[in-house]
Amino acid sequence: MRKTSIEQKWHQLSEEARGEAEKLPPGKQRAALERKARQLETASQINQWLSSAELKPPS
């Protein structure tokens, strides 16, 4: 069994939230799901950036 990285999990959850939001009419619930999707994408990108080999501590 292949282990899913946290970035993959967050991306998957983001896609699910976005898909659910598309099914809803405009309103608070849809906006909340869209916001959740964006937050998950941002968290995934930040985590990926922080764990990249190119990131070096300040000298």
N, C-alpha and C positions, 0 to 999 in steps of 0.2 A: 504494500500500500504506500502510495506516494504522499508525503507530507505537504500540505499547502502552506505557503509562506503567509505572513500576516498581510503583506501588500496584496497578495492574490485574494485573500479573504475579504479585505476591505474593498477591493475592486469589485468582487462578486456582490457584496452587500450593496455597494453603490449602484450597480446595474439593476439589482432587484428593486431598490427604492425608486430609482428613476422609472422603471417599468410600471410599478404600482402608481406612481404619481401621474403618469400618462393616462391611466384609466380613470382618473378622478376629474371632476369639473374644477375650474379655477376656484380657489378658496384657501382657507387656512390649512386644511389637511394636505392639500396638494403642495402648497408652499413649504410646509414642514418636511415633507418627503424629499422635495427638491433640495432643500437646505441640507438635509441629512446626507443626500447623495454627494453634494459638493464637499461637505466636511470630510466624508470618508475618502474621497479622491485626494483632497489636500493632505490628509493624514498619511495616505499611502505615498504620495510624492515626497513629503517631508522625510518620512522614514527611509525611503529609498535614497534620498539625497544624503541623509546623515550616515548611512551605512556604505556609501560609495567609497571606492578606493581613492578617488581624486580629492576627497575632502581631507584636508590636513589641518592639524591644530595651529593656532596662531603662533608665530615665532617671536 
